[in-house]
Amino acid sequence: MCAFETLWGARVRPRGLRLRRTSPFEDSPAVRPFPVRYGRRVAPGWWWSSTTGRLVAYGSGVMRTELMLLDRDPAVVALACRPVELVWREDGKAVGHAPQLMARLQDGSGLLLDCAGRSGPSARLAERARVVAAAAKAAGWSYRLAGPPDPVLVANVRWLAGYRHPRYAAGPWMPALLEAFGSLRPAVEGVRELGDPIAVWPAVFHALWSGVLRVRLDEPLHERALISVARQEAEAA
């Protein structure tokens, strides 16, 4: 069984993830708030999502990293923080778990995600993850217990995320950008060809964030990193 809280604050317990609702899960507020623990570096906050154009809550830096990676994933069309809670019974007692993040995917299904953290999942979380994964699979969704991502990937995506806002988009000179990187070449060469580097670099970083351009993110980004137009953009051009 799962529960979610509507936009007007009513707590609802539908029978399953397939139940029809007037408001989709991704539009619902968190069923549980994240506590502020004074004296600790772990604190909740907000992430501005380029996928949805609005703020998404998170409870820790680990969650923020996973939100960032999901926000760049082309398969993700919506993001939410703890919009659903699953409730079941163990040994005669009610047990509930609210996965930390939810993503709506292009095919209409959903992804529920928990962050294991650097030290890995606790025994309690691992057991609850097993139940949630089975429930999600039965509903045609998926569940992931995310471990620590590759630090090089995270550093690269974090840099690109600083240019995720549409104000950095190439705009009317997008055709020139696609032409400059029509074949694989060092980033700095294409930037110099396009004009003033101060104006061009943000557009290149935004194109890398949005997937218009591609680059290897498992290696450190630098000015001579090899960049090209992504395959789907090349076909469209």
SVG drawing of the C-alpha trace seen along z (x, -y; Angstrom):
<svg xmlns="http://www.w3.org/2000/svg" viewBox="-9 -38 52 50">
<polyline fill="none" stroke="black" stroke-width="0.4" points="0.0,0.0 1.2,-3.5 0.2,-6.9 0.6,-10.4 -0.3,-13.9 -2.4,-16.0 -1.6,-19.7 -4.3,-20.7 -2.8,-18.8 -5.1,-15.7 -3.3,-12.5 -4.5,-9.7 -3.8,-6.0 -4.5,-4.5 -4.3,-0.7 -1.4,-0.8 0.7,-2.8 -1.7,-2.2 -4.6,-3.9 -5.9,-6.9 -5.5,-10.3 -6.5,-13.8 -2.9,-14.9 0.1,-12.8 2.7,-11.8 5.3,-14.2 3.0,-17.1 2.5,-16.2 4.5,-17.6 6.7,-15.4 4.8,-13.0 7.6,-13.4 9.8,-16.5 13.5,-16.2 14.6,-17.2 17.2,-19.9 19.9,-18.5 21.7,-21.4 25.4,-21.0 25.6,-18.6 26.6,-19.3 23.7,-17.3 20.9,-19.8 17.8,-19.9 17.7,-22.3 16.2,-23.0 17.5,-22.1 16.3,-24.0 15.4,-21.5 16.0,-22.3 13.7,-19.3 10.7,-20.8 11.6,-24.4 10.9,-24.4 12.4,-23.6 12.7,-20.1 13.5,-19.5 16.4,-17.3 17.5,-16.2 21.3,-15.9 24.2,-16.5 24.0,-12.8 20.4,-13.3 21.3,-16.6 23.9,-14.7 21.3,-12.1 18.8,-14.8 21.5,-16.5 22.2,-13.3 18.5,-12.6 17.9,-16.2 20.4,-15.6 19.0,-12.2 17.1,-12.5 14.7,-9.7 13.5,-11.8 10.5,-14.1 9.6,-15.0 11.2,-14.9 9.8,-14.9 11.0,-14.5 9.3,-11.8 5.8,-12.1 4.8,-8.6 5.0,-6.3 4.7,-2.5 3.1,-0.8 3.1,2.9 2.9,5.2 5.7,7.2 5.2,9.5 1.8,7.9 3.2,4.3 2.7,1.6 6.0,0.6 6.3,-2.4 8.9,-3.7 9.0,-6.8 11.6,-6.6 13.7,-9.7 13.3,-10.6 10.9,-9.9 11.4,-10.4 8.7,-10.2 10.2,-8.6 9.4,-9.2 7.5,-5.9 5.1,-7.0 6.5,-4.7 8.2,-5.9 11.5,-5.4 11.8,-5.4 15.2,-6.0 17.0,-5.9 20.5,-7.1 22.7,-4.6 25.4,-7.1 29.2,-6.7 29.1,-3.9 26.5,-1.9 22.9,-1.0 22.1,-0.1 20.5,3.3 17.2,1.6 17.3,-0.3 18.5,2.8 15.5,4.8 13.0,2.1 14.6,1.6 13.9,5.2 10.2,4.8 9.9,1.5 11.7,2.9 9.2,5.8 6.2,3.4 7.6,1.1 8.1,4.0 4.6,5.2 3.3,1.7 5.5,1.5 7.8,-1.0 11.5,-0.5 13.4,-1.1 17.1,-1.9 19.2,-2.0 21.9,-4.3 25.5,-4.0 28.2,-6.6 28.6,-7.6 31.9,-8.1 33.5,-11.2 34.9,-12.3 31.4,-12.1 29.9,-14.0 32.5,-16.8 31.9,-17.2 28.2,-17.2 28.3,-19.6 30.2,-22.0 27.8,-21.7 24.9,-22.1 26.0,-25.6 25.0,-26.4 21.7,-24.4 19.4,-27.4 18.0,-28.3 19.5,-31.7 22.8,-30.1 21.4,-28.5 23.0,-29.3 19.7,-30.6 19.8,-32.0 23.4,-30.9 22.7,-27.3 23.2,-26.3 26.7,-27.7 27.4,-25.8 26.3,-22.5 28.4,-23.2 31.5,-24.1 31.3,-20.8 30.0,-18.7 33.0,-16.5 35.0,-15.5 37.4,-18.3 39.0,-20.0 36.5,-22.3 38.7,-25.3 39.1,-25.2 35.4,-25.3 34.9,-28.0 37.5,-30.3 36.0,-29.7 32.5,-30.8 33.7,-34.1 34.2,-35.7 35.1,-32.9 33.4,-34.7 30.1,-34.5 30.6,-31.1 31.8,-28.9 28.5,-29.2 26.6,-28.2 28.9,-25.2 28.5,-24.1 24.7,-24.4 24.7,-22.3 26.8,-19.7 24.4,-19.7 21.3,-19.4 22.8,-16.7 23.0,-18.8 26.8,-18.3 28.6,-15.2 31.8,-14.7 33.2,-11.9 32.2,-12.6 34.2,-9.8 37.4,-11.9 38.2,-15.3 36.8,-18.2 39.4,-20.6 39.7,-23.1 41.0,-20.4 38.4,-17.8 37.0,-16.3 33.5,-17.5 31.1,-16.7 27.4,-17.0 25.3,-14.3 24.0,-11.7 20.4,-12.8 21.3,-16.4 23.6,-15.5 20.7,-13.6 18.3,-16.5 20.8,-18.9"/>
</svg>
